[in-house]
Amino acid sequence: MVGAVALLLIISAVTFSIFFLVPKAAGVTTDQLAARYAGKTPDAATLQAIKDRFGLDEPVTVQYGKFIKAIVVGDTYDSGTEKIDCPAPCLGYSFRTNQSVTDSVIDRLPVTMSITLGAAVLWLVVGVGIGVLSALKKGSILDRAAMAIALAGVSLPVFFSGLLGLAFVVHKWNLLPEVDYVGVTENPAKWFSTLLLPWIILAFLYAAMYARLTRAGMLETMNEDYIRTARAKGLPEKTVVVKHGLRATLTPILTVAGLDLGLLLGGAIITEKTFSLPGLGQLALDGVYQSDLPVVLGATVVASLFIVAANLIVDILYGVVDPRVRH
């Protein structure tokens, strides 16, 4: 846990330096940084007001200290006409949208979580299941067909297969409704039906990789001595495959799953852009387009948090899946 917190601090410091220290090292003045927020032909008073709001004239170490302090205890921002309170955890304030970055993240988070978790269930169940069957039927038509489909899945990017799905599945054949986001608590049935296509498209990409990974692991595991011993004891084949074979194969799958979930929870940018879903990835992308540094910085820190948390959970699950790790 201490290591995870330290890693988050390092990531936040590096990210903060990229946005505020590197430009200064490259010769960009504070007036030029402030001009990014001021529109065309700003006057001196406008530039000074922006520098005061962002603290651009202060040393980078002081700016970073205020950023970390705001996350812990909150902060107050001066918009020029009013004082705006930003309670902890405060990731900054966007003067372009006049909204706290934390509020923006909270608004977008359910969308990204819905996309990621729904697709994760599909790709784990389908990918691992196909991988196991392919390993048990090595060399069969099923094995060859499954690996061919897996190769196609890995090769097709989301923005290509997603647009094909929208064109044919939604608009031409009317098999699924228009992709949209409705809160799961508002209308569970509509939430499921409108997100089903993004889940399938995203899961198709990842399930292919998990099928290949599971197949390779199962082929190696099923030739181990303890598998032959389990069969010699007369254990049912289902027990041998699931309890002894698949369980030993899950360790590398957990590792990859933790990284994938962490990355996608931080923002499934391509999927959200393809289907016009307002998630964290779209928020970060809009921040980049608008040069909204507080939004980009906040989204980066949140994405880092998910990746670190996912890896921490994976480390804990290692001991559950493989008892040898506990020792």
Secondary structure by P-SEA (a helix, b strand, c coil): caaaaaaaaaaaaaaaaaaccccccccccaaaaaaaaccccccaaaaaaaaaaacccccaaaaaaaaaaaaacccccccccbbbbbccccccccccccccaaaaaaaaaaaaaaaaaaaaaaaaaaaaaaaaaaaaacccaaaaaaaaaaaaaaaccaaaaaaaaaaccccccccccccccccccccaaaaaaaaaaaaaaaaaaaaaaaaaaaaaaaaaaaacaaaaaaaaacccaaaaaccccccccaaaaaaaaaaaaaaaaacaaaaaaaaccccaaaaaaaaaaacaaaaaaaaaaaaaaaaaaaaaaaaaacccccccccc
